[in-house]
Amino acid sequence: MSANRKATAGTAEKLTFSEKLGYGMGDAASNFFFQAFNVFLLYYYTDVFGLAPAAVGTMFLVTKMVDAFSDPAMGLLADRTNTRWGKFRPYLLTMAVPYGLLGYAMFLGPDLSPTGKLVYA
């Protein structure tokens, strides 16, 4: 934080337009990557991987319901994390490679039984 922008106790510090733009561009890049998976995933699971559309729809519903609880829980955990690297950086650094590997594994498509495919998906 620059010397010109010190926050005093009880006052909120305003972000500049360039800071807002920077945060927005970073989030937009992440969402382009994430949404590319989401757009293609339903087609892939039904037409390429061979899962029943009803099973995939149910799986998507269940995963979104789990997300409704796990996402706020992770937010609380991250907000309560205090390290010398900050609140969120340890999670971003440690999860970048597993996230990429799981993105690859999502479209790997092993030859399993229909139940095995659904569990894998």
NORFENLIN-V490492 format. One record per residue. N is the residue number from 1. RES is the residue in one letter. PSI is psi in radians with two decimals (none if undefined). Layout:
n->N res->RES psi->PSI
n->N res->RES psi->PSI
//
This chain:
n->1 res->M psi->2.34
n->2 res->S psi->2.83
n->3 res->A psi->-0.45
n->4 res->N psi->-0.27
n->5 res->R psi->0.77
n->6 res->K psi->2.35
n->7 res->A psi->2.41
n->8 res->T psi->2.82
n->9 res->A psi->2.23
n->10 res->G psi->-0.04
n->11 res->T psi->2.56
n->12 res->A psi->2.42
n->13 res->E psi->2.28
n->14 res->K psi->2.42
n->15 res->L psi->2.54
n->16 res->T psi->2.89
n->17 res->F psi->-0.72
n->18 res->S psi->-0.60
n->19 res->E psi->-0.77
n->20 res->K psi->-0.75
n->21 res->L psi->-0.73
n->22 res->G psi->-0.81
n->23 res->Y psi->-0.74
n->24 res->G psi->-0.71
n->25 res->M psi->-0.67
n->26 res->G psi->-0.75
n->27 res->D psi->-0.63
n->28 res->A psi->-0.74
n->29 res->A psi->-0.75
n->30 res->S psi->-0.72
n->31 res->N psi->-0.57
n->32 res->F psi->-0.77
n->33 res->F psi->-0.85
n->34 res->F psi->-0.74
n->35 res->Q psi->-0.47
n->36 res->A psi->-0.69
n->37 res->F psi->-0.83
n->38 res->N psi->-0.69
n->39 res->V psi->-0.72
n->40 res->F psi->-0.33
n->41 res->L psi->-0.76
n->42 res->L psi->-0.81
n->43 res->Y psi->-0.81
n->44 res->Y psi->-0.85
n->45 res->Y psi->-0.61
n->46 res->T psi->-0.82
n->47 res->D psi->-0.47
n->48 res->V psi->-0.87
n->49 res->F psi->-0.38
n->50 res->G psi->0.42
n->51 res->L psi->2.65
n->52 res->A psi->2.39
n->53 res->P psi->-0.68
n->54 res->A psi->-0.67
n->55 res->A psi->-0.71
n->56 res->V psi->-0.74
n->57 res->G psi->-0.74
n->58 res->T psi->-0.73
n->59 res->M psi->-0.77
n->60 res->F psi->-0.72
n->61 res->L psi->-0.80
n->62 res->V psi->-0.73
n->63 res->T psi->-0.61
n->64 res->K psi->-0.60
n->65 res->M psi->-0.68
n->66 res->V psi->-0.72
n->67 res->D psi->-0.57
n->68 res->A psi->-0.44
n->69 res->F psi->-0.67
n->70 res->S psi->-0.59
n->71 res->D psi->-0.85
n->72 res->P psi->-0.59
n->73 res->A psi->-0.74
n->74 res->M psi->-0.63
n->75 res->G psi->-0.76
n->76 res->L psi->-0.76
n->77 res->L psi->-0.80
n->78 res->A psi->-0.69
n->79 res->D psi->-0.51
n->80 res->R psi->0.00
n->81 res->T psi->2.27
n->82 res->N psi->1.87
n->83 res->T psi->3.02
n->84 res->R psi->-0.26
n->85 res->W psi->-0.03
n->86 res->G psi->-2.97
n->87 res->K psi->-0.79
n->88 res->F psi->-0.44
n->89 res->R psi->-0.72
n->90 res->P psi->-0.66
n->91 res->Y psi->-0.71
n->92 res->L psi->-0.73
n->93 res->L psi->-0.71
n->94 res->T psi->-0.41
n->95 res->M psi->-0.08
n->96 res->A psi->-0.85
n->97 res->V psi->-0.83
n->98 res->P psi->-0.63
n->99 res->Y psi->-0.78
n->100 res->G psi->-0.74
n->101 res->L psi->-0.70
n->102 res->L psi->-0.58
n->103 res->G psi->-0.69
n->104 res->Y psi->-0.81
n->105 res->A psi->-0.46
n->106 res->M psi->-0.59
n->107 res->F psi->0.28
n->108 res->L psi->-0.73
n->109 res->G psi->1.06
n->110 res->P psi->2.70
n->111 res->D psi->1.71
n->112 res->L psi->3.03
n->113 res->S psi->2.86
n->114 res->P psi->-0.71
n->115 res->T psi->-0.74
n->116 res->G psi->-0.69
n->117 res->K psi->-0.72
n->118 res->L psi->-0.73
n->119 res->V psi->-0.75
n->120 res->Y psi->-0.75
n->121 res->A psi->none
//
